[in-house]
């Protein structure tokens, strides 16, 4: 069972959700956005805040922590706010 889940997670990295991005596409698009922001905010005293959904947050963290796509599923997050 665990091997099947790992294989599904690994295979999912290059497959796109219908009418959506693959994880590779998401990470590439997020990396481009991160570079765009960092190029425009070079001051050491300036604060930049990123807000996103789980998948985008993970993709940003991959870039900031210099991790490969395979680390995507190992990044854990907690909700900052719940409307329940």
Secondary structure, 3 states (H helix, E strand, C coil): CHHHHHHHHHHHCCCCCCCCCCHHHHHHHHHHHHHHHHHHCCCCCCCCCCCCCHHHHHHHHHHHCCCCHHHHHHCCCCCCCCCC
